[in-house]
């Protein structure tokens, strides 16, 4: 098969019509592209003899052999995979190169801290890379710019201030503190002909690992052709692959509404947007644009089944009552080959759990999130959390939280007046942002999280 240089394996397969990447272990259900950013297991394949490779973040190269996994992984036939080892010491390690991680890295470097960012994707920028619309908000968070332009701006700023970033590099585990008190992380970096294992010793850690797409809890939810909202944007906007011809979008938050408009631009017919709620979840300006284009927005509806054998061929939807219960006799069948789950995200905080950080359940911001205070400090000294990993919000929030965490570290390590100034300015901007009605639930949830941190800190003190 043929593909483009720097294209991922999964994108190259999707572009030529190969949608089944493997089969689930228990029921042998076909699996295909879902999240597109290495956060799920839908794209695991055997690549050059190595099982369980996340093909959505693995670039293609000449002569690569890619095989479906029949229900379970198989160990390599040979054990001569090249693996280099290298040790690095830094003041601040940032895990994740999305808007929060880039903002933290730029701020830390500008405040005199030696910084290293690691990101598991081939190109840093996170969710910004796939956002083609112009952002709202403040000029400080690049309002008026399109998401991919913001990523370019921030990467240029990081390079200009001397920040370093390792892409295609995954944080494999936390291994406590060394004799000097530095926190030790092991990271694996994919090379063209093997791997490099990094032993990273860092004085402070900022975790900006983002969030994972939520699945639809209905029969057929893992069929190829069912995409997470961010996953379908990655396929279209980063790799230029049209995901289907007729779509059903589940969820009317801002992401679902924006994808509806982006589908029209890509020549994908949108059969409907549905939401179990009785009101639209996103901005009215986005919904009005779709309505003017003739796209049905059905409130008080839910999806009940996805149809198909090896790929989506249709979907069933039904009306619900005020408690979200399906009303009998209201089922409709839609002829679609594409279902998008724009039903929220869950914070990715596994690496923080491994380090012993306390968590709490906050449904408004993505379920289980690390307990943290207004300075983004977790319950483990020297470890900070920002962005969606600290509670799902939006890119502007992530950038401000990244600045706060980096400035707080500079304040603690150098007692810098400039660091305090940066931290307070970012906190003030974040408070203003959270005053919007759409972020009210987020604001109240964050306050509960901050109060919980104070309780734990006071008890342990």
N, C-alpha and C positions, 0 to 999 in steps of 0.2 A: 504494500500500500504506500501511498505518497502522502506527505504532509509538508507543512511549512516549518522552516527553522524557528526555534523557540516556542512552537506550539506544544501544548501538553499532549500526552498520549491519548487521554480521554477525549480531548477536543478534536484531535486528528481522526479518531475513530468515529466520533459523532458526525463529523463533516462528510464522511464517505458512507454514512448510513448504517454503521455498526453501533447499535444501541444497547445490546446485552453484553455487559462486561463480565458477568459471572452469575452464580446462583447461591442463594442463601443456604446456610449449613443445615438447618433443620427441615425445611419444607421444599428446598430446591426451587424457590421462587426466583425468577429472573431479576437481576439488579442492573441499574444503569446510572447515568449521571444524575446527581441530586444537588449537592452543595457546591461543588466545583472549587473548593478551597481547602481540601484536606481535613475537614472536620467530621466526616462520617465514614462509613465503611462501604458505601455503595459502589465505588469504583476500584476496589481491590482486585488486582490481577497479578499474574506471574510474569515478570519481566526479566528476560535473560537468565531464567532459572531461579530467580529470587521471588518467593511468594509474598503475598500481602503488600504489594507496592501500591501506593496511592497514585493512581495514574492521572488524576486531575491536576497534580502539582509536579509531575515528572515530565520534563521536556523530552520530545522525541529526538532521536539521532539516527544516523545512517546505520542500517544493518541490525537494528534492535529487534529482538524476538519477543512478541507479546502474546500471551495465552490466557484464555478464560480459566478461572478456577472452578472446578466442578465440586462445589459445596464446601471444600476445605482447602487450605494451603498445603503445598507439598514442599518439603525441604529441598534446597539446591542439590543438583546432581554432583556438584564439585564444590570444594571449599577454598578456592584460591582467589576469592574476592579481595582486591587490594584495599587496605584500610590504613591510612596514615594516622598518627597521633600528634597532637600539639597542645601545649599548655599556654594559657593567657591569663594575665592578672589585670583587672580594671577596677576603677573606682565604682562605676555604675554599669551594671548589666541590664539591658532592656530586652525583655522577651516579647517580641511582636513588633512589626514594622508598619502598622496601620496608622491612622491619624493620631491616636494617643501616643504610640511609641515614637513616631517622628517628632511630635511636639515636645515630648519629654527629652529626646536626644538633643534637639536643637537648643532647648532651654539649658540643659545641663552643660553642654559644651560652651555656650555663651557665658555661663557662670563659672567657668574654669574647671569643670569636672571631666576627667577622662571617661569616655563613654563608648560602649559597644552595644549595637543593636543586632539581634539575630531574628530572622524571619524564615518560616518554612517554605514560603512561596518563591518562585524564581525571580519575581520582581516585587519590591516593597511598595507599600501604598495602601494595602488592605482594601477595604470597601470603597475607598475613593476612586480606585482605578476603573470601576465599572459604572460610576455615576456620571451620566451624560447631561443631567439637568443642572441649572444654576442654583447655587445654595442661597438660602435666606440667612438672616442674622447680621452679625457685626463684621465690619471690615477687618477686624483683628483675626477673624476666622475665615477670611477670604470670601465674604459674601459677594455674590454677583459672578463668581467664577464657577466653572463646571468642575465636577469632582476630580476628573482625571488631570485637569490643569492644576488643581490644588496639590495633588500628589507630586507633580513635577516641580512645583514651586517649593514644596517642603523638602524634597530630596535635594534640590539645588542648594537650599539654605543649609541643610545638614552637611553637604560636601563643603560648602563655603566656610563653615565654622570648624571643620576638621573632624567631624563625626565619622565613625566607621560603622559599616553595616555588613553583615554576612547573610546572604540570601541562600535559599535552598538548604537551610539549617534548622533542624528541629531540636528543641530542648527535650532531651531524653529522660532526664531525672535530676533530682536534688539530692546531694550527698552530704548534707550537714555543713559543719564549719571546720576549716583546717586549723593548724596550730596557731596561725596568726589571727584567727577570728573571721577570716573571709569565708563567704558562703560559696560552696562548690557545686557547680552545675556541669553535667555532661551534655554535650550537644553533638549531633551527627550532621555533617554537611555532605550532600551529594556532589560528587565530582563526575566528570565525563567518563572516567574509567574506574570508579570505586567510591570510597568514602574517606572523609577526614573526621576523626573523633577529637573534639575539643574538650579539654578539661579547663573550665573557666572559673577562676577564683575572683569573686567580686565583693567589694565592701558593702554595696547596697544593690538591691534588686528591685526593678520596677516591672511588674507583670502586666502586659497589655495584650493578652491572648484572644481577645474578642469573644465572639459568641457563635453558637452553632444553630443551624436551621431546625425549626420544629417540624415534625412529620404530621400528616393528617391521620387521625385515628379512625380509619375506615378500611373496609376490605379493598385490596388492590393498591394500597398506599405506597408500595415500593416498586410498582411496575415502571419500567423504562418509559419515559414520557411524563412522569410526575417529577416536577422540579421544585426545589426550594427557590424562594424569590431571588436571593442573591446568586444562586446557582445558575438560573436562567439568564440573569444579567451578565454573569461572567462569560457564559457561552456566546451570547450575542455581542457584547460590547468589547470584550478583550480578544475573542477569537473570530468574530465575524461569522458565526454559524447560526443559521436560522433554525430554531428548535422545533418548529411545527407549523401547521397551517391554520388550525382552529383551536382556540384556547378557552379554558375556564379558569378564572382567577378566584381563589378563595381568600377573602380578606380585603377590607377596604381601608386599611391604614394607608399612610402616605406611600409606603413601598408598593403595595398592591395597585394603588391608583396610578402611580408613576409608571409601573410596568405596563399597565393597560395602554397608556399613551405611547410608550416605547414599542409595544407590539404593533400598533397602527403604523408607526414609522417604519417598522421592519417588514410590513406586509403580512402580518399575522392577524387573522380575523378574530376578534374577541367576542365569543358568544355571550358571555355575561361575567360580571363581577358579583360575587355573593358574600354575604356576611350574616352570621348568626345573630348579631346585634340588630337593634332596631334603628340604629343611627350610624352614619358614616364615621369611620375612625380617623380619617386624615383631614387635610386642609380642604375647605370648600372649593378653593381655586382649582385644585387638581380634579375634584369630582365634577365640577361644572364643565371643565374642558372635555372630559369623556362624554358627559351627557350631550353636549352640543354636537359631538361626533356620532351620536346615535348608539352608544354603547349602553346596554341595559345594566343598571345597578340594582340588584335584588336584595333588599334588607329583610331580615327575619327568615333567611334561608340557610340551609346547611347542605354539605355534600354527604351522601350516604353510601356511595360505592363508586369505585373506579373500575371500568370494564376493559378487558383485553387479555391476551395470552402472553405474548412476548413484548407487547407495546400497547400503550393506551389507545383504545378505539372509541371510548365514550365515558360518560359519567352520569350518575343519577343525583339529583338534588331534590330537596323537599322543604316545605315551609315548616317553621317551628312556632311554638307558642311563646308567651312572655318569659317562660322558664327554660327555654331552649329545647323543649321536647318536640320530637318530630310529630307533625300532624298527619294522620293517616289519610290517604286519598289525595295527597297533594304532590306526589312524586312526579318529576319530569325527567326525561332522558335527553341528554345533550350529545350530539355527534361531535366529539372533539378528539384530537390526537395529542393534546397537551393540557396538563393540569398544573397550575402553579399554586404552591402552598405559601401564601403570604400571611402566615398565622403566628408570627412572632419568632423570637430567638431565645435561646437559653445560654446563660453566661458560661464560658469555658474556664474553669478554675481548678482543673485537676492538679496542675503543678503546684498550686498554692495549698491544696489539701495535703499533698505529699510533704510539703514543708511544715505542716502542722498549724496552718492558719485556721482560725475559727470561722465558721460559716453560719448563716441564718437564711431562712426561707422568706423571700420577698417576691411574691407573685407579680407585682407591678413592674419589676425590673428584670425579669428573666429567671425566676425561681431561686435556687440556691446561689447566694453570692457571698464573697468573703466579707466578714465584718471589718469595716474601716471607718476612719474618722474624716473630718473635713479636710485634713491634709493628705488624705489617701493612704495613711499608714494602716497596715493590717495589725492583727494581734501578735504577729511575730516581729520583733524588733529588726529594723533594717530591710524589711520587705514591704513593698508598696503595690497597690493595684489601681489601675485606671482604665477608662474606656468601658466597652461592653462587658469586660470581665468583672468590673465593679458594679454592674447593673446596666442593662440594655437601655440606651438612650439614643443619641444622634451624634454625628461626627463633630459638631461644634462643641458639645459637652465633652467628648473624648479628648479633643485638643486642649481644652482648658484644664481638665483633670491631669493630663500629662504635664502641663506647665506647673501646676500646683505641686505635684509629686517631686519633680526635678528641683524646683525652687526650695522645697522643704528640705531636701537632702543637702543642697548647698548651704542653706541656713544652719543646719545642724553641724556640718563638717567644717565650715569656714566662718560662721557667724557674720555673714555678709549682709550689709544693709541693702545692697542691690537685690539679693535673693529675697529678702523680706518684702521689698517693694514689688517684685514680680509676683510673688505668691499672693499678696493681698489684692493686687490688681486683677489677677486671674480669678480669685475667689469672688470678687465683686462682680466681675463680668458673668460668672457662672450663676450667681444669685439672680442677676437681672434676666438672664436667659430662662431660668427656671420659673420666672414669674408668669410666663405665658400659660394660657389655660390648657394647652395641649400637654404641658409637662407638669401639671399640678400633681398628678398621682406619683410621678417620679420624684418630685420635690418632697412629698410627705414620706415616701418610702425611704429616701436617702436620710431623712431626719431620724427615722426609726433605727436605721443602721448606725448612724453616728451615736445615738443614745446608747445602743447596745455596746459599742466600742468603749464608751465612757464607763459603763457598768462593769465590763470585764476588766478594764484597766484599773479602775478603783479597787476592785476586789483583789486583783493580783498584787497591787501596790501595798 
